[in-house]
Amino acid sequence: MLTDILLRLYKLDPLIKRNVLKTVSWRIIGTIDTTILGWLITSSLSFGLTIGGTELFTKMLLYYGHERLWQKVKIGLLPRDKQSMFIKRQNEPHLFKQIGKITRKDREELNDNPSFTLWLTGLSGSGKSTLASEVESWLFEQNRRVYVLDGDNTRLGINSDLSFSDEDRTENIRRVAEICKLFNDAGTIVIASFISPFINDRIVARNLIGEDSFIEIFVDSSIETCQKRDVKGLYKLALDGKIKNFTGVSSPYQPPVNSDIHLSTDQMSVSECLNTIAEYLTSNHLIRCKLKKLLSI
């Protein structure tokens, strides 16, 4: 029973194991000290052992609670974005950007196509992942180098250390934008499928990737439709309070004010959405493809 409880707690917070080990090891040292003092003061080893044993359990509980409390207290800690800025300032004098002989333009000419980022933003269940997959397939059929960056996939890898707090969501998007920029520099088209709920974060992403390379696509769907499409049951868990900071339920979504492409997936089919994106790319000379071929998708 106790083992099951500890396992559940460990799954919720892996730091619990570290805290417990620290607590036990420190208390063993403290208990030995208390036992010796009790023995010396009372001249009774059994009384010293009783005092030490009692203190072992009471102080372990108090120490563990103290450690857990201080993990929640932010006093003296810089927010993650300020930590990044501080580290950047410390490192900048010793870092120098390396410029290779092959430029982004060289790679784009080799690929016979400019590189750019399609940034899909919208609620969970709005259709971002489905559209990202379809657009990727279409671009691949046009012999374009293209790659999809998905929110879940990045959180299972490079961003696995981030939570869903507002602060960590901001850092999540910043890292993804940097990755998109690297892909674009390599001459690859990126389709970034992320909820990215905050306007300021998307502005940061646009600035990092570059105004000319960033195409914001608002995948717009009502919360009711998103809930109906929710095969994973995430909305139900969020409404039941089992998932915290869930966008659209317990955390806000700030829709784009002036996105480059606006897709109302409540009314539009996947094919219609795909054609809208394809027509935007061809009309802006980002992809060369005949209109007849687009309409037959």
SESE-59024 format. One record per residue (C-alpha): residue number from 0; residue in three letters; x, y, z. Coordinates in nm, 3 decimals, decimal comma. Last residue first. Layout:
residues N
+------+------+---------+---------+---------+
| resi | resn |    east |   north |      up |
+------+------+---------+---------+---------+
|  NUM |  ALA |       X |       Y |       Z |
...
+------+------+---------+---------+---------+
end
This chain:
residues 297
+------+------+---------+---------+---------+
| resi | resn |    east |   north |      up |
+------+------+---------+---------+---------+
|  296 |  ILE |  -0,587 |   1,770 |  -5,431 |
|  295 |  SER |  -0,734 |   1,837 |  -5,775 |
|  294 |  LEU |  -0,757 |   2,210 |  -5,720 |
|  293 |  LEU |  -0,383 |   2,235 |  -5,662 |
|  292 |  LYS |  -0,291 |   2,053 |  -5,982 |
|  291 |  LYS |  -0,506 |   2,286 |  -6,185 |
|  290 |  LEU |  -0,338 |   2,585 |  -6,017 |
|  289 |  LYS |   0,007 |   2,485 |  -6,145 |
|  288 |  CYS |   0,280 |   2,469 |  -5,884 |
|  287 |  ARG |   0,575 |   2,687 |  -5,790 |
|  286 |  ILE |   0,592 |   2,729 |  -5,414 |
|  285 |  LEU |   0,687 |   3,045 |  -5,224 |
|  284 |  HIS |   0,575 |   3,271 |  -5,507 |
|  283 |  ASN |   0,321 |   3,457 |  -5,290 |
|  282 |  SER |   0,034 |   3,332 |  -5,509 |
|  281 |  THR |   0,177 |   2,979 |  -5,489 |
|  280 |  LEU |   0,203 |   2,973 |  -5,110 |
|  279 |  TYR |  -0,139 |   3,129 |  -5,055 |
|  278 |  GLU |  -0,298 |   2,890 |  -5,305 |
|  277 |  ALA |  -0,147 |   2,593 |  -5,125 |
|  276 |  ILE |  -0,270 |   2,713 |  -4,785 |
|  275 |  THR |  -0,625 |   2,765 |  -4,914 |
|  274 |  ASN |  -0,612 |   2,432 |  -5,099 |
|  273 |  LEU |  -0,514 |   2,251 |  -4,781 |
|  272 |  CYS |  -0,796 |   2,413 |  -4,587 |
|  271 |  GLU |  -1,047 |   2,317 |  -4,855 |
|  270 |  SER |  -0,914 |   1,960 |  -4,862 |
|  269 |  VAL |  -0,936 |   1,933 |  -4,481 |
|  268 |  SER |  -1,298 |   2,049 |  -4,495 |
|  267 |  MET |  -1,400 |   2,401 |  -4,396 |
|  266 |  GLN |  -1,695 |   2,495 |  -4,173 |
|  265 |  ASP |  -1,576 |   2,422 |  -3,819 |
|  264 |  THR |  -1,218 |   2,425 |  -3,952 |
|  263 |  SER |  -1,231 |   2,801 |  -3,993 |
|  262 |  LEU |  -0,889 |   2,860 |  -4,151 |
|  261 |  HIS |  -0,733 |   3,206 |  -4,126 |
|  260 |  ILE |  -0,408 |   3,262 |  -4,319 |
|  259 |  ASP |  -0,157 |   3,544 |  -4,264 |
|  258 |  SER |  -0,295 |   3,604 |  -3,915 |
|  257 |  ASN |  -0,420 |   3,948 |  -3,812 |
|  256 |  VAL |  -0,545 |   3,952 |  -3,453 |
|  255 |  PRO |  -0,427 |   3,602 |  -3,368 |
|  254 |  PRO |  -0,633 |   3,428 |  -3,099 |
|  253 |  GLN |  -0,527 |   3,455 |  -2,733 |
|  252 |  TYR |  -0,598 |   3,121 |  -2,567 |
|  251 |  PRO |  -0,653 |   3,128 |  -2,192 |
|  250 |  SER |  -0,565 |   2,861 |  -1,932 |
|  249 |  SER |  -0,811 |   2,658 |  -1,725 |
|  248 |  VAL |  -1,038 |   2,541 |  -2,007 |
|  247 |  GLY |  -0,931 |   2,673 |  -2,348 |
|  246 |  THR |  -0,567 |   2,587 |  -2,291 |
|  245 |  PHE |  -0,516 |   2,334 |  -2,011 |
|  244 |  ASN |  -0,328 |   2,486 |  -1,718 |
|  243 |  LYS |  -0,395 |   2,187 |  -1,490 |
|  242 |  ILE |  -0,512 |   1,844 |  -1,598 |
|  241 |  LYS |  -0,721 |   1,638 |  -1,352 |
|  240 |  GLY |  -0,963 |   1,924 |  -1,279 |
|  239 |  ASP |  -1,265 |   1,738 |  -1,415 |
|  238 |  LEU |  -1,287 |   1,993 |  -1,697 |
|  237 |  ALA |  -0,921 |   1,921 |  -1,781 |
|  236 |  LEU |  -0,977 |   1,544 |  -1,782 |
|  235 |  LYS |  -1,281 |   1,589 |  -2,005 |
|  234 |  TYR |  -1,083 |   1,817 |  -2,237 |
|  233 |  LEU |  -0,802 |   1,562 |  -2,260 |
|  232 |  GLY |  -1,023 |   1,271 |  -2,362 |
|  231 |  LYS |  -0,771 |   1,146 |  -2,618 |
|  230 |  VAL |  -1,035 |   1,132 |  -2,895 |
|  229 |  ASP |  -1,110 |   1,503 |  -2,850 |
|  228 |  ARG |  -1,297 |   1,577 |  -3,173 |
|  227 |  LYS |  -1,619 |   1,659 |  -2,988 |
|  226 |  GLN |  -1,425 |   1,878 |  -2,743 |
|  225 |  CYS |  -1,266 |   2,071 |  -3,030 |
|  224 |  THR |  -1,610 |   2,128 |  -3,182 |
|  223 |  GLU |  -1,739 |   2,274 |  -2,856 |
|  222 |  ILE |  -1,428 |   2,492 |  -2,813 |
|  221 |  SER |  -1,498 |   2,647 |  -3,151 |
|  220 |  SER |  -1,241 |   2,603 |  -3,427 |
|  219 |  ASP |  -0,982 |   2,831 |  -3,584 |
|  218 |  VAL |  -0,654 |   2,703 |  -3,724 |
|  217 |  PHE |  -0,482 |   3,043 |  -3,740 |
|  216 |  ILE |  -0,193 |   3,014 |  -3,984 |
|  215 |  GLU |   0,104 |   3,244 |  -3,924 |
|  214 |  ILE |   0,360 |   3,253 |  -4,204 |
|  213 |  PHE |   0,712 |   3,334 |  -4,083 |
|  212 |  SER |   0,996 |   3,355 |  -4,337 |
|  211 |  ASP |   0,967 |   3,721 |  -4,441 |
|  210 |  GLU |   0,921 |   3,842 |  -4,082 |
|  209 |  GLY |   1,217 |   3,643 |  -3,953 |
|  208 |  ILE |   1,242 |   3,323 |  -3,751 |
|  207 |  LEU |   1,333 |   3,503 |  -3,429 |
|  206 |  ASN |   1,096 |   3,797 |  -3,486 |
|  205 |  ARG |   0,805 |   3,569 |  -3,579 |
|  204 |  ALA |   0,868 |   3,347 |  -3,276 |
|  203 |  VAL |   0,879 |   3,651 |  -3,046 |
|  202 |  ILE |   0,550 |   3,771 |  -3,196 |
|  201 |  ARG |   0,405 |   3,422 |  -3,138 |
|  200 |  ASP |   0,511 |   3,441 |  -2,774 |
|  199 |  ASN |   0,353 |   3,786 |  -2,739 |
|  198 |  ILE |   0,022 |   3,659 |  -2,876 |
|  197 |  PHE |  -0,003 |   3,376 |  -2,622 |
|  196 |  PRO |  -0,167 |   3,040 |  -2,694 |
|  195 |  SER |   0,113 |   2,866 |  -2,886 |
|  194 |  ILE |  -0,111 |   2,565 |  -2,964 |
|  193 |  PHE |   0,177 |   2,431 |  -3,171 |
|  192 |  SER |   0,209 |   2,275 |  -3,517 |
|  191 |  ALA |   0,525 |   2,410 |  -3,680 |
|  190 |  ILE |   0,548 |   2,322 |  -4,050 |
|  189 |  VAL |   0,908 |   2,383 |  -4,153 |
|  188 |  ILE |   1,049 |   2,423 |  -4,505 |
|  187 |  THR |   1,415 |   2,322 |  -4,521 |
|  186 |  GLY |   1,700 |   2,531 |  -4,662 |
|  185 |  ALA |   1,939 |   2,467 |  -4,372 |
|  184 |  ASP |   1,878 |   2,825 |  -4,255 |
|  183 |  ASN |   1,508 |   2,735 |  -4,249 |
|  182 |  PHE |   1,579 |   2,434 |  -4,027 |
|  181 |  LEU |   1,791 |   2,649 |  -3,795 |
|  180 |  LYS |   1,518 |   2,914 |  -3,774 |
|  179 |  CYS |   1,256 |   2,651 |  -3,699 |
|  178 |  ILE |   1,474 |   2,522 |  -3,414 |
|  177 |  GLU |   1,504 |   2,874 |  -3,270 |
|  176 |  ALA |   1,127 |   2,913 |  -3,296 |
|  175 |  VAL |   1,081 |   2,583 |  -3,110 |
|  174 |  ARG |   1,305 |   2,703 |  -2,829 |
|  173 |  ARG |   1,112 |   3,030 |  -2,793 |
|  172 |  ILE |   0,779 |   2,845 |  -2,804 |
|  171 |  ASN |   0,872 |   2,615 |  -2,517 |
|  170 |  GLU |   1,020 |   2,904 |  -2,318 |
|  169 |  THR |   0,687 |   3,086 |  -2,335 |
|  168 |  ARG |   0,500 |   2,770 |  -2,237 |
|  167 |  ASP |   0,744 |   2,734 |  -1,947 |
|  166 |  GLU |   0,654 |   3,076 |  -1,807 |
|  165 |  ASP |   0,281 |   3,027 |  -1,854 |
|  164 |  SER |   0,303 |   2,695 |  -1,667 |
|  163 |  PHE |   0,266 |   2,384 |  -1,881 |
|  162 |  SER |   0,586 |   2,217 |  -1,762 |
|  161 |  LEU |   0,923 |   2,210 |  -1,939 |
|  160 |  ASP |   1,201 |   1,950 |  -1,899 |
|  159 |  SER |   1,072 |   1,742 |  -2,191 |
|  158 |  ASN |   1,139 |   2,033 |  -2,426 |
|  157 |  ILE |   1,406 |   1,863 |  -2,640 |
|  156 |  GLY |   1,224 |   1,530 |  -2,646 |
|  155 |  LEU |   0,872 |   1,431 |  -2,545 |
|  154 |  ARG |   0,776 |   1,799 |  -2,538 |
|  153 |  THR |   0,906 |   1,830 |  -2,895 |
|  152 |  ASN |   0,687 |   1,540 |  -3,008 |
|  151 |  ASP |   0,376 |   1,669 |  -2,833 |
|  150 |  GLY |   0,399 |   2,013 |  -2,994 |
|  149 |  ASP |   0,476 |   1,891 |  -3,345 |
|  148 |  LEU |   0,757 |   2,007 |  -3,572 |
|  147 |  VAL |   0,684 |   1,892 |  -3,927 |
|  146 |  TYR |   0,961 |   1,877 |  -4,189 |
|  145 |  VAL |   0,986 |   1,978 |  -4,554 |
|  144 |  ARG |   1,232 |   1,944 |  -4,840 |
|  143 |  ARG |   1,019 |   2,003 |  -5,146 |
|  142 |  ASN |   0,972 |   1,747 |  -5,426 |
|  141 |  GLN |   0,614 |   1,868 |  -5,498 |
|  140 |  GLU |   0,492 |   1,539 |  -5,349 |
|  139 |  PHE |   0,679 |   1,637 |  -5,031 |
|  138 |  LEU |   0,485 |   1,964 |  -5,027 |
|  137 |  TRP |   0,155 |   1,774 |  -5,046 |
|  136 |  SER |   0,255 |   1,525 |  -4,776 |
|  135 |  GLU |   0,372 |   1,804 |  -4,543 |
|  134 |  VAL |   0,049 |   1,996 |  -4,601 |
|  133 |  GLU |  -0,155 |   1,687 |  -4,512 |
|  132 |  SER |   0,047 |   1,613 |  -4,197 |
|  131 |  ALA |   0,031 |   1,974 |  -4,077 |
|  130 |  LEU |  -0,342 |   1,983 |  -4,148 |
|  129 |  THR |  -0,409 |   1,679 |  -3,930 |
|  128 |  SER |  -0,180 |   1,810 |  -3,656 |
|  127 |  LYS |  -0,348 |   2,152 |  -3,651 |
|  126 |  GLY |  -0,708 |   2,028 |  -3,659 |
|  125 |  SER |  -0,878 |   2,235 |  -3,389 |
|  124 |  GLY |  -0,846 |   1,952 |  -3,137 |
|  123 |  SER |  -0,615 |   2,141 |  -2,902 |
|  122 |  LEU |  -0,678 |   2,508 |  -2,967 |
|  121 |  GLY |  -0,505 |   2,701 |  -3,242 |
|  120 |  THR |  -0,172 |   2,794 |  -3,398 |
|  119 |  LEU |  -0,009 |   2,659 |  -3,715 |
|  118 |  TRP |   0,322 |   2,831 |  -3,797 |
|  117 |  LEU |   0,425 |   2,766 |  -4,158 |
|  116 |  THR |   0,798 |   2,834 |  -4,159 |
|  115 |  PHE |   1,004 |   2,930 |  -4,464 |
|  114 |  SER |   1,263 |   2,802 |  -4,710 |
|  113 |  PRO |   1,278 |   2,934 |  -5,066 |
|  112 |  ASN |   1,270 |   2,678 |  -5,349 |
|  111 |  ASP |   1,501 |   2,539 |  -5,615 |
|  110 |  ASN |   1,650 |   2,310 |  -5,349 |
|  109 |  LEU |   2,002 |   2,404 |  -5,463 |
|  108 |  GLU |   1,894 |   2,768 |  -5,485 |
|  107 |  GLU |   1,753 |   2,749 |  -5,132 |
|  106 |  ARG |   2,077 |   2,595 |  -5,009 |
|  105 |  ASP |   2,287 |   2,871 |  -5,164 |
|  104 |  LYS |   2,051 |   3,135 |  -5,022 |
|  103 |  ARG |   2,094 |   2,987 |  -4,676 |
|  102 |  THR |   2,468 |   3,028 |  -4,713 |
|  101 |  ILE |   2,748 |   2,779 |  -4,777 |
|  100 |  LYS |   3,091 |   2,916 |  -4,682 |
|   99 |  GLY |   3,017 |   2,895 |  -4,312 |
|   98 |  ILE |   2,967 |   3,182 |  -4,068 |
|   97 |  GLN |   3,052 |   3,112 |  -3,704 |
|   96 |  LYS |   2,890 |   3,332 |  -3,444 |
|   95 |  PHE |   3,129 |   3,428 |  -3,166 |
|   94 |  LEU |   3,079 |   3,342 |  -2,801 |
|   93 |  HIS |   3,303 |   3,454 |  -2,513 |
|   92 |  PRO |   3,158 |   3,802 |  -2,453 |
|   91 |  GLU |   2,806 |   3,655 |  -2,500 |
|   90 |  ASN |   2,829 |   3,395 |  -2,223 |
|   89 |  GLN |   2,744 |   3,601 |  -1,915 |
|   88 |  ARG |   2,485 |   3,812 |  -2,097 |
|   87 |  LYS |   2,322 |   3,494 |  -2,231 |
|   86 |  ILE |   2,320 |   3,337 |  -1,884 |
|   85 |  PHE |   2,142 |   3,644 |  -1,745 |
|   84 |  MET |   1,896 |   3,653 |  -2,037 |
|   83 |  SER |   1,817 |   3,283 |  -1,993 |
|   82 |  GLN |   1,767 |   3,330 |  -1,618 |
|   81 |  LYS |   1,544 |   3,629 |  -1,697 |
|   80 |  ASP |   1,326 |   3,410 |  -1,920 |
|   79 |  ARG |   1,314 |   3,134 |  -1,656 |
|   78 |  PRO |   1,206 |   3,371 |  -1,377 |
|   77 |  LEU |   1,490 |   3,453 |  -1,135 |
|   76 |  LEU |   1,489 |   3,282 |  -0,798 |
|   75 |  GLY |   1,542 |   3,471 |  -0,470 |
|   74 |  ILE |   1,184 |   3,420 |  -0,354 |
|   73 |  LYS |   1,011 |   3,168 |  -0,582 |
|   72 |  VAL |   0,870 |   2,946 |  -0,304 |
|   71 |  LYS |   0,723 |   2,618 |  -0,428 |
|   70 |  GLN |   1,045 |   2,419 |  -0,391 |
|   69 |  TRP |   1,081 |   2,579 |  -0,050 |
|   68 |  LEU |   0,763 |   2,410 |   0,068 |
|   67 |  ARG |   0,879 |   2,067 |  -0,045 |
|   66 |  GLU |   1,206 |   2,104 |   0,146 |
|   65 |  HIS |   1,029 |   2,216 |   0,467 |
|   64 |  GLY |   0,778 |   1,933 |   0,444 |
|   63 |  TYR |   1,062 |   1,681 |   0,410 |
|   62 |  TYR |   1,244 |   1,838 |   0,705 |
|   61 |  LEU |   0,936 |   1,831 |   0,927 |
|   60 |  LEU |   0,854 |   1,470 |   0,842 |
|   59 |  MET |   1,212 |   1,358 |   0,889 |
|   58 |  LYS |   1,229 |   1,562 |   1,211 |
|   57 |  THR |   0,943 |   1,372 |   1,373 |
|   56 |  PHE |   1,059 |   1,029 |   1,258 |
|   55 |  LEU |   1,423 |   1,048 |   1,365 |
|   54 |  GLU |   1,344 |   1,249 |   1,679 |
|   53 |  THR |   1,160 |   0,955 |   1,831 |
|   52 |  GLY |   1,446 |   0,717 |   1,750 |
|   51 |  GLY |   1,709 |   0,953 |   1,895 |
|   50 |  ILE |   1,518 |   1,008 |   2,219 |
|   49 |  THR |   1,457 |   0,636 |   2,263 |
|   48 |  LEU |   1,819 |   0,553 |   2,177 |
|   47 |  GLY |   1,944 |   0,803 |   2,437 |
|   46 |  PHE |   1,711 |   0,651 |   2,697 |
|   45 |  SER |   1,847 |   0,303 |   2,617 |
|   44 |  LEU |   2,207 |   0,429 |   2,639 |
|   43 |  SER |   2,154 |   0,581 |   2,983 |
|   42 |  SER |   2,414 |   0,821 |   3,126 |
|   41 |  THR |   2,144 |   1,088 |   3,095 |
|   40 |  ILE |   2,355 |   1,364 |   2,934 |
|   39 |  LEU |   2,606 |   1,140 |   2,755 |
|   38 |  TRP |   2,341 |   0,897 |   2,628 |
|   37 |  GLY |   2,113 |   1,175 |   2,512 |
|   36 |  LEU |   2,404 |   1,346 |   2,332 |
|   35 |  ILE |   2,503 |   1,018 |   2,162 |
|   34 |  THR |   2,144 |   0,952 |   2,055 |
|   33 |  THR |   2,106 |   1,308 |   1,922 |
|   32 |  ASP |   2,423 |   1,279 |   1,710 |
|   31 |  ILE |   2,324 |   0,938 |   1,571 |
|   30 |  THR |   1,978 |   1,076 |   1,498 |
|   29 |  GLY |   2,118 |   1,376 |   1,310 |
|   28 |  ILE |   2,330 |   1,155 |   1,084 |
|   27 |  ILE |   2,033 |   0,927 |   1,016 |
|   26 |  ARG |   1,821 |   1,240 |   0,961 |
|   25 |  TRP |   2,051 |   1,366 |   0,686 |
|   24 |  SER |   2,039 |   1,035 |   0,498 |
|   23 |  VAL |   1,660 |   1,002 |   0,534 |
|   22 |  THR |   1,576 |   1,357 |   0,420 |
|   21 |  LYS |   1,819 |   1,359 |   0,129 |
|   20 |  LEU |   1,684 |   1,023 |   0,010 |
|   19 |  VAL |   1,324 |   1,146 |   0,042 |
|   18 |  ASN |   1,399 |   1,469 |  -0,145 |
|   17 |  ARG |   1,573 |   1,285 |  -0,429 |
|   16 |  LYS |   1,284 |   1,041 |  -0,471 |
|   15 |  ILE |   1,031 |   1,328 |  -0,457 |
|   14 |  LEU |   1,217 |   1,503 |  -0,740 |
|   13 |  PRO |   1,047 |   1,264 |  -0,987 |
|   12 |  ASP |   0,714 |   1,449 |  -0,930 |
|   11 |  LEU |   0,383 |   1,300 |  -1,041 |
|   10 |  LYS |   0,535 |   0,960 |  -1,124 |
|    9 |  TYR |   0,714 |   0,963 |  -0,787 |
|    8 |  LEU |   0,387 |   1,033 |  -0,604 |
|    7 |  ARG |   0,224 |   0,733 |  -0,769 |
|    6 |  LEU |   0,521 |   0,513 |  -0,680 |
|    5 |  LEU |   0,515 |   0,635 |  -0,319 |
|    4 |  ILE |   0,144 |   0,554 |  -0,287 |
|    3 |  ASP |   0,194 |   0,207 |  -0,435 |
|    2 |  THR |   0,483 |   0,139 |  -0,196 |
|    1 |  LEU |   0,271 |   0,246 |   0,104 |
|    0 |  MET |   0,000 |   0,000 |   0,000 |
+------+------+---------+---------+---------+
end
